[in-house]
Amino acid sequence: MAKWLEIRKGADFQKIAKDHGISPITARILRNRDVFEDADIDMYLSRDEKYLHDPHLLKDIDLAADIMKNRIEAGDSIRIIGDYDVDGICSSYILLAGIKLCGGNVDVVLPHRIHDGYGLSVSLVDKAYEDGKQMIITCDNGIAAIPQIAHAKELGMTVIVTDHHEVSYSEEDKDQMVLPPADAVVDPKRRDETYPFHEICGAMVAYKFIQVLTEKMGLTKEKDLRSFFDEMTIFAGWATVCDVMPLKDENRIIVKRSFDAITRTGNEGLKALLRVNNIDPYNVSCYIYGFVIGPCLNATGRLDTAMRGIELLTEQNVSKAAEIALELKELNDSRKDMTQQGKDEAMELLSEYGDNLPDVLVLYMPELHESLAGIIAGKVREEVNHPVMIVTDAKDDLVKGSGRSIEAYHMFDGLSQCRELLTKYGGHKLAAGFSLKKENLEMFRETLNKNSTLKAGDFVEILHLDMELPIRYLSLNLLREIESLAPFGQGNPEPLFAARNVRLIKGRIIGKNANVAKMTVRDEEGQCFEMMVFGSIFDRWNEFLDINFGAERREKLYNGGCNDNMSIKIAYQPKINEFRGEESVQIILKDFC
């Protein structure tokens, strides 16, 4: 069982409710997310583009756009170098479409995960130079590519960096920012940045760069410019979700507008990807972005080449787009199977520790496809709630790793503390990638754990409850109001409630794999609701019933009902369930005691 913590932040909920036409329950949910000022509430509930911050506030963005304008007008050949994940592909596509719109002679090259590694490499710089490119613009990478960009400058190339990752700092002076020697560096994480919101993804940085560039090029009066940015909003929002950016501030606006825009997209590749996954564009959500079509785009960079993702987004022929989309879906299906196998192997390695897990788990899986390391690290972290790093073999006696962290451990800082052992690293608080010599792996593991300040309580999963809400307060109107707080995700969790004295009336096991329980529950006043139990808590749920009420009573519960008093306390999320045109309130069980 997780530790339950009820969020208790004070405010005049009745006044907030009255002023904004919402219920006090919704007002409290907003306050729990530190949204309580009138202007903040208006922005939170809005999808109006007026709430997107002025791109000119980004440091160096006007300089970068001026440079790009001059290079376009001079006829320079320009190369975009992005990254191989959804954010890298989407930001590359936005830059490609935008620079072409401005008349630029431009192409895209995305690094191969295994052959090139992450971001800008010397070999990619050399290839651009050999191909006659006079200019490189990066997206979703470049902020840490100091020697690579220095090499490009030695070759006489113009370089613009657009990125959103953490900036490096001097080892001698921790306050001294170290930027790559590019002609312009646009990154909201710069310490000298004045931009009001730093947590935007690479595709948002690219989107804002193209906004400024089209203005510099005098295209602001073009009649098709609004439809162009409407289309680009899709990819900025998609990347925001897939790169797990906090769904706060302007990120909420761009994601909402992305959902609107995808219903009228003219991108044949995106339409094909929706079709092959049986997705209705009018029902796209963060889940669809993050767990259905996003992984299809990601699979290209993991198991093949991310250039197939760019090919999909730039393909205008309907039948060819359909072929690529199907290929990407099949690639992702293969990735799912490989991921499950890899997770099983990782959990076997973990079992060797018994109950004495190190603070930071560094699991060496030499034969694992390196592109799956991050996914598997995330899945293992979900099981044990420890920072997890999965390490695989690479070429030249190196190993590569990818990590996923917990709230109490800043993974980028942890890597920075043992940078002398690493040949390359990058990332942020909750996720990072790195490489090092194989001979240093054990010392790396020891150093991470020696430096760890984690305590036993940091490894206990915490459920942050919005409030205790008896289930009798649930209604379709309340749930529709709660739905207006979407999109939910990182930084804006779906509301979570607790209820006492919930009585179990009857239930049955359903699902192809018999791993879902469909229950009828009743509150103290006799009101009944349907409650679903599935996912990772299903087995624990049945064990709980056996321990607390006995296997015989559990069997009675699943076979027609039980008249005995089986009352529990639940942590739950309420949903609107639609079946054959009828809507009803449904409870999704998240924890219990």
C-alpha positions in Angstrom: 0.0 0.0 0.0 1.2 3.5 -0.8 1.3 6.3 1.7 -1.7 8.6 1.4 -1.2 12.3 1.8 -4.2 14.7 1.5 -3.3 18.0 0.0 -4.5 20.7 2.3 -4.1 24.2 0.8 -6.4 26.9 2.1 -8.5 29.4 0.1 -12.0 30.8 0.0 -13.3 27.9 -2.2 -16.9 29.2 -2.1 -15.8 32.6 -3.5 -13.6 31.0 -6.2 -16.5 28.8 -7.1 -18.9 31.7 -7.4 -16.6 33.9 -9.3 -15.7 31.3 -11.9 -19.0 29.3 -12.2 -17.5 26.1 -10.8 -18.2 23.9 -7.8 -16.2 24.3 -4.5 -14.8 20.8 -5.2 -13.3 21.9 -8.5 -12.1 25.1 -6.8 -10.2 23.1 -4.3 -8.7 20.9 -7.0 -7.4 24.1 -8.7 -6.0 25.4 -5.4 -4.2 22.1 -4.9 -2.4 22.8 -8.2 -1.5 26.3 -7.0 -4.0 27.8 -9.3 -6.1 30.3 -7.3 -5.6 33.8 -8.7 -8.3 34.9 -11.1 -5.9 35.4 -14.0 -4.3 32.0 -13.4 -7.7 30.3 -13.3 -8.8 32.0 -16.5 -5.6 30.8 -18.2 -5.9 27.3 -16.7 -9.4 26.8 -18.1 -8.7 28.5 -21.4 -7.4 27.4 -24.8 -6.9 31.0 -26.1 -3.6 31.6 -27.9 -3.4 35.0 -26.2 -2.0 33.0 -23.2 1.0 31.8 -25.2 4.1 33.8 -24.2 5.7 36.2 -26.5 8.5 34.3 -28.3 10.6 37.4 -28.5 11.2 37.0 -24.7 13.5 34.0 -25.4 17.1 34.9 -25.2 18.9 35.0 -28.6 15.8 34.2 -30.5 15.8 37.5 -32.5 19.5 37.1 -33.1 18.9 33.5 -34.3 16.1 34.6 -36.6 18.1 37.4 -38.0 21.0 35.1 -38.8 18.6 32.6 -40.4 17.0 35.3 -42.5 20.4 36.4 -43.8 21.4 32.9 -44.6 18.1 32.2 -46.4 18.5 35.4 -48.5 22.1 34.5 -49.2 21.0 31.2 -50.6 23.0 29.1 -48.1 22.3 25.4 -47.9 20.9 24.6 -44.4 20.8 21.4 -42.4 18.6 20.7 -39.5 19.9 18.2 -37.0 17.4 17.0 -34.5 17.0 14.0 -32.2 15.5 10.5 -32.6 12.5 10.8 -30.2 9.0 12.3 -30.7 10.2 15.7 -29.6 13.2 15.6 -31.9 11.2 14.4 -34.9 8.4 17.0 -34.3 10.8 19.9 -33.7 12.7 18.9 -36.8 9.5 18.8 -38.8 8.4 22.2 -37.5 11.8 23.8 -38.5 11.8 22.1 -41.9 8.3 23.3 -42.7 8.9 26.8 -41.4 12.2 27.4 -43.1 10.9 26.1 -46.4 7.9 28.4 -46.0 10.4 31.2 -45.7 12.2 30.1 -48.9 15.1 28.3 -47.3 17.2 25.6 -49.0 17.0 23.1 -46.1 17.0 19.5 -45.3 16.9 17.3 -42.1 19.3 14.6 -40.7 18.4 12.9 -37.5 21.1 10.9 -35.7 21.0 7.1 -35.7 20.7 6.0 -32.0 23.4 3.4 -32.3 25.7 4.7 -35.0 25.7 8.4 -34.0 24.4 8.5 -30.5 22.4 11.3 -29.0 22.5 14.8 -30.5 25.1 16.5 -32.6 28.3 14.5 -33.3 31.5 15.4 -35.0 30.6 12.9 -37.7 27.3 14.6 -38.4 29.0 17.9 -38.6 31.6 16.5 -41.0 28.8 14.9 -43.1 26.9 18.3 -43.3 30.2 20.0 -44.4 30.9 17.3 -47.0 27.3 17.7 -48.3 28.0 21.4 -48.9 26.0 22.8 -46.0 27.0 26.2 -44.9 24.7 26.2 -41.9 23.5 23.9 -39.1 20.5 24.5 -36.9 19.9 22.0 -34.1 16.6 21.3 -32.4 16.0 19.3 -29.2 19.8 19.0 -28.8 23.0 21.0 -29.1 23.2 22.8 -25.7 25.9 20.3 -24.5 27.6 19.9 -27.9 30.4 22.2 -27.1 33.3 20.5 -28.9 31.1 19.4 -31.8 29.9 23.0 -32.5 33.5 24.3 -32.0 34.5 21.9 -34.8 31.7 23.2 -37.0 32.9 26.8 -36.4 36.4 25.7 -37.3 35.0 24.5 -40.7 33.5 28.0 -41.2 29.9 26.9 -40.7 27.1 29.0 -39.2 25.5 27.3 -36.2 22.2 28.0 -34.4 21.2 25.9 -31.4 17.6 25.5 -30.4 17.2 23.2 -27.4 15.4 22.9 -24.1 17.8 20.7 -22.1 19.8 21.6 -19.0 22.7 24.0 -19.5 26.2 22.9 -18.4 28.1 24.9 -15.7 31.8 25.3 -15.0 33.4 22.9 -12.7 35.4 25.7 -11.1 32.5 28.1 -10.8 29.1 26.5 -10.4 27.4 29.7 -11.2 29.3 30.1 -14.5 27.1 29.0 -17.4 28.9 27.2 -20.2 27.2 27.6 -23.6 28.3 26.1 -26.9 30.2 28.5 -29.3 27.3 28.8 -31.7 26.3 32.0 -33.4 23.0 31.9 -31.4 21.8 29.7 -28.5 18.0 29.6 -27.9 17.3 27.5 -24.7 14.7 28.5 -22.0 16.9 26.9 -19.4 19.7 29.4 -19.9 20.4 31.1 -16.5 20.3 34.5 -18.1 16.9 33.7 -19.6 14.0 36.1 -19.1 11.3 33.9 -20.6 8.5 33.5 -18.1 8.1 29.7 -18.4 11.2 27.5 -18.7 9.5 24.0 -19.0 8.8 23.9 -22.7 9.9 21.1 -25.1 12.2 21.3 -28.1 9.3 21.5 -30.5 7.8 24.5 -28.6 11.2 26.2 -28.9 11.2 25.4 -32.7 7.6 26.6 -33.0 8.5 30.0 -31.4 11.6 30.3 -33.5 9.5 29.9 -36.7 7.0 32.5 -35.3 9.9 35.0 -35.1 11.4 34.0 -38.4 8.2 34.4 -40.4 7.8 37.8 -38.8 11.4 38.8 -39.8 10.7 37.5 -43.3 7.7 39.7 -43.6 5.2 36.8 -43.9 2.9 38.0 -41.1 0.3 39.2 -43.6 0.3 36.0 -45.6 -3.3 34.6 -45.6 -2.1 31.0 -45.1 0.2 31.8 -42.2 -2.5 31.2 -39.6 -3.4 27.8 -41.0 0.3 26.9 -41.1 0.7 27.6 -37.4 -2.5 25.9 -36.7 -1.0 22.8 -38.2 2.3 23.2 -36.4 0.4 23.5 -33.1 -0.4 19.8 -33.5 3.3 18.8 -33.4 4.3 21.2 -30.6 1.4 19.8 -28.5 2.2 16.2 -29.4 5.9 16.6 -28.4 4.9 18.4 -25.2 3.0 15.4 -24.1 5.5 12.8 -25.3 8.4 14.6 -23.7 6.6 14.6 -20.4 6.6 18.4 -20.0 4.5 19.7 -17.1 1.0 20.5 -18.2 1.0 23.9 -16.7 1.1 27.5 -18.0 1.3 27.7 -21.8 1.9 24.0 -22.2 -1.8 23.5 -21.3 -2.8 25.9 -24.0 -0.7 24.4 -26.8 -1.8 20.8 -26.0 -5.5 21.9 -26.0 -5.1 23.7 -29.3 -3.2 20.7 -30.6 -6.3 18.5 -29.9 -8.5 21.0 -31.7 -6.1 21.3 -34.7 -5.6 17.6 -35.3 -9.3 17.3 -36.2 -8.6 19.4 -39.4 -5.0 18.3 -40.1 -3.9 18.2 -43.7 -0.8 16.0 -42.9 -1.3 12.8 -44.7 1.3 10.9 -42.6 -0.4 11.9 -39.4 -3.9 11.0 -40.7 -2.5 7.6 -41.8 -1.0 7.0 -38.4 -4.4 7.8 -36.7 -6.2 5.5 -39.2 -3.8 2.5 -38.7 -4.3 2.8 -34.9 -8.1 3.2 -35.3 -8.0 6.6 -33.6 -10.8 9.1 -34.1 -9.2 12.5 -34.4 -12.1 14.0 -32.4 -11.2 11.8 -29.5 -7.4 12.4 -29.3 -6.1 12.8 -25.7 -2.8 12.8 -23.8 -3.1 9.1 -23.6 -3.4 8.8 -27.4 -0.4 11.0 -27.9 1.8 9.4 -25.2 0.8 5.8 -25.4 -0.6 5.1 -28.9 0.7 7.2 -31.7 3.7 8.7 -29.9 5.4 5.2 -29.4 4.9 4.5 -33.1 7.0 7.6 -33.9 9.5 6.7 -31.2 9.9 3.2 -32.4 11.5 4.4 -35.6 14.4 6.0 -33.6 14.6 2.9 -31.3 14.6 0.0 -33.7 15.2 1.6 -37.1 16.0 5.1 -38.1 14.1 8.2 -37.0 14.3 9.5 -40.6 11.3 7.2 -41.2 9.4 9.5 -38.8 10.3 12.5 -40.8 9.4 10.7 -44.0 6.0 9.9 -42.6 5.3 13.6 -41.7 6.5 14.9 -45.0 4.8 12.3 -47.2 2.0 13.8 -49.3 1.0 10.6 -51.2 -1.9 9.0 -49.4 -1.0 5.4 -50.2 2.7 5.8 -49.4 1.8 7.5 -46.1 -0.4 4.5 -45.3 2.5 2.2 -46.0 4.9 4.1 -43.7 2.3 4.4 -40.9 1.6 0.6 -41.0 5.4 0.0 -40.9 5.7 2.2 -37.9 2.8 0.5 -36.1 4.3 -3.0 -36.8 7.7 -1.7 -35.6 6.1 -0.5 -32.4 4.3 -3.8 -31.8 7.7 -5.5 -32.1 9.1 -3.0 -29.6 6.4 -3.8 -27.1 7.3 -7.5 -27.2 11.0 -6.8 -26.8 10.2 -4.4 -23.9 8.2 -7.0 -22.0 11.0 -9.5 -22.4 13.6 -6.9 -21.3 11.6 -5.9 -18.2 11.3 -9.6 -17.1 15.0 -10.0 -17.4 15.6 -6.8 -15.4 13.3 -7.9 -12.6 15.3 -11.2 -12.5 18.5 -9.2 -12.0 16.8 -7.2 -9.3 15.7 -10.3 -7.4 19.4 -11.1 -6.7 19.4 -8.1 -4.3 16.6 -9.6 -2.2 15.2 -7.0 0.1 18.4 -5.0 0.2 18.1 -2.8 -2.8 20.7 -0.1 -3.3 19.5 3.5 -3.4 20.2 3.8 -7.1 19.8 0.7 -9.2 22.3 0.3 -12.0 21.4 -2.9 -14.0 23.8 -4.2 -16.6 22.0 -5.9 -19.5 24.7 -6.3 -22.2 22.6 -7.8 -24.9 19.6 -5.5 -24.5 18.9 -3.3 -27.6 20.1 0.0 -26.2 17.1 1.9 -27.5 14.9 0.0 -25.0 17.0 0.9 -21.9 15.0 4.0 -21.0 11.6 2.3 -21.4 12.7 -0.6 -19.3 14.2 1.7 -16.7 10.9 3.4 -16.4 9.0 0.1 -16.0 11.3 -1.2 -13.3 11.1 2.1 -11.5 7.3 1.8 -11.4 7.7 -1.6 -9.7 10.3 -0.6 -7.0 10.1 3.2 -6.7 13.9 3.6 -6.9 16.0 5.5 -9.4 16.8 3.0 -12.1 19.6 3.0 -14.7 19.7 0.3 -17.4 23.1 -0.1 -19.0 23.9 -2.0 -22.3 27.0 -2.7 -24.3 28.1 -0.3 -27.0 31.0 -0.1 -29.4 34.7 0.6 -28.5 34.5 -0.9 -25.0 31.9 1.5 -23.9 28.6 1.0 -22.3 25.5 3.2 -22.6 22.8 3.8 -20.1 19.4 5.4 -19.7 17.8 6.2 -16.4 14.4 7.1 -14.9 14.2 8.6 -11.5 11.8 9.3 -8.6 10.7 12.6 -7.2 13.3 12.7 -4.4 16.4 12.1 -6.7 17.7 14.5 -9.3 19.2 12.2 -11.9 21.1 14.8 -13.9 22.7 16.2 -10.7 23.6 12.6 -9.7 25.4 12.0 -13.0 27.1 15.4 -12.7 28.6 14.4 -9.4 30.5 11.5 -11.1 31.1 13.2 -14.5 34.8 12.2 -14.4 33.7 8.6 -15.0 31.5 9.4 -17.9 32.3 10.0 -21.5 29.0 11.7 -22.2 25.8 12.5 -20.3 22.7 14.6 -20.4 19.1 14.9 -19.2 17.1 16.4 -16.4 15.7 15.6 -13.0 13.6 12.5 -13.8 15.4 11.1 -16.9 19.0 11.0 -18.2 21.3 9.2 -20.6 25.0 8.6 -20.4 28.0 6.5 -21.6 31.2 5.4 -20.0 34.0 2.9 -20.3 32.9 -0.6 -19.4 35.8 -0.9 -16.9 34.4 2.0 -14.9 30.9 0.6 -14.6 31.2 -0.8 -11.1 32.9 2.3 -9.8 30.1 4.3 -11.4 27.5 2.2 -9.5 29.4 2.6 -6.3 29.9 6.4 -6.7 26.2 7.0 -7.4 25.2 5.2 -4.2 28.0 6.7 -2.1 26.7 10.1 -3.1 23.1 9.3 -2.6 21.3 11.1 0.2 18.0 9.2 -0.2 16.2 8.0 2.9 13.9 5.0 3.4 10.8 7.2 3.2 11.8 8.3 -0.3 11.2 4.9 -1.7 7.6 4.6 -0.5 5.1 5.5 -3.2 3.1 8.5 -2.2 -0.5 9.1 -3.4 -1.4 12.8 -3.2 -5.1 13.0 -2.5 -7.0 16.1 -3.5 -9.5 15.5 -0.8 -11.7 13.0 1.0 -14.8 12.9 -1.1 -17.7 10.5 -0.2 -18.9 8.8 -3.4 -22.4 10.1 -2.9 -21.1 13.5 -4.1 -20.3 12.1 -7.5 -22.4 13.2 -10.4 -22.2 13.5 -14.2 -22.2 17.3 -13.9 -19.3 17.3 -11.4 -17.3 14.9 -13.6 -17.8 17.0 -16.7 -16.5 20.0 -14.7 -13.5 18.0 -13.6 -12.9 17.0 -17.2 -12.6 20.7 -18.1 -9.3 20.6 -16.0 -7.7 18.4 -18.6 -5.2 17.8 -20.1 -3.9 15.7 -17.3 -0.4 14.5 -17.0 3.0 15.6 -15.7 2.5 18.7 -13.5 -1.3 18.4 -13.6 -2.2 15.0 -12.2 -5.7 13.7 -12.7 -7.7 14.4 -9.5 -7.5 11.7 -6.9 -10.0 11.3 -4.0 -10.5 9.1 -0.9 -13.7 7.7 0.5 -14.4 5.8 3.7 -16.9 3.0 4.5 -17.4 1.9 0.9 -19.2 -1.4 1.0 -18.6 -4.1 -1.5 -21.9 -5.5 -2.8 -21.0 -7.8 -5.7 -18.5 -8.3 -8.4 -17.2 -10.4 -11.3 -14.0 -11.1 -13.1 -13.9 -10.0 -16.7 -11.4 -9.4 -19.5 -9.6 -11.7 -22.0 -7.0 -12.5 -19.4 -9.3 -12.5 -16.4 -7.4 -9.7 -14.8 -10.1 -7.1 -14.3 -12.7 -7.0 -11.5 -16.0 -5.2 -12.1 -17.5 -4.4 -8.7 -20.7 -2.8 -7.4 -20.1 -0.7 -4.4 -22.4 1.3 -2.1 -22.0 4.2 0.2 -23.4 4.7 3.7 -26.6 6.3 2.3 -27.3 3.4 0.0 -26.2 4.9 -3.3 -24.5 2.4 -5.7 -21.8 2.8 -8.2 -19.7 0.6 -10.5 -16.0 0.3 -9.5 -13.3 -1.1 -11.8 -10.1 -2.8 -10.5 -7.4 -3.4 -13.1 -3.7 -3.0 -13.8 -0.9 -3.5 -11.4 -3.2 -3.5 -8.3 -5.4 -6.4 -9.5 -3.4 -9.2 -7.9 -2.9 -7.2 -4.7 -6.6 -6.5 -4.6 -7.5 -10.2 -4.5 -4.8 -10.8 -1.9 -6.3 -8.0 0.2 -9.8 -9.5 0.0 -8.4 -12.9 1.1 -6.4 -11.5 4.0 -9.1 -9.2 5.3 -12.3 -11.1 4.6 -11.3 -14.6 3.7 -11.1 -16.5 0.3 -14.6 -17.9 0.8 -16.2 -14.5 1.1 -14.2 -13.3 -1.9 -15.6 -16.1 -3.9 -19.2 -15.3 -2.7 -18.6 -11.7 -3.7 -17.6 -12.7 -7.2 -20.4 -15.2 -7.6 -23.6 -13.2 -7.1 -22.9 -11.0 -4.1 -22.2 -11.1 -0.4 -24.5 -9.9 2.3 -21.7 -9.7 4.9 -20.3 -6.3 5.8 -17.2 -5.9 3.6 -16.4 -2.2 4.0 -13.1 -0.6 2.8 -11.5 2.7 2.4 -10.5 3.6 -1.2 -8.4 6.0 -3.2 -10.1 6.5 -6.5 -10.6 8.5 -9.7 -14.2 9.0 -11.0 -14.9 8.7 -14.7 -17.8 9.1 -17.1 -18.5 5.7 -18.6 -20.4 5.7 -21.9 -22.1 2.4 -23.0 -24.6 2.2 -25.9 -25.2 5.9 -25.7 -25.9 6.0 -22.0 -23.5 7.8 -19.6 -22.9 6.8 -16.0 -20.5 7.5 -13.2 -17.7 4.9 -12.8 -15.1 4.6 -10.1 -11.5 3.6 -10.9 -9.8 2.1 -7.9 -6.2 3.3 -7.4 -5.5 2.0 -3.8 -7.3 0.6 -0.8 -7.1 -0.3 2.8 
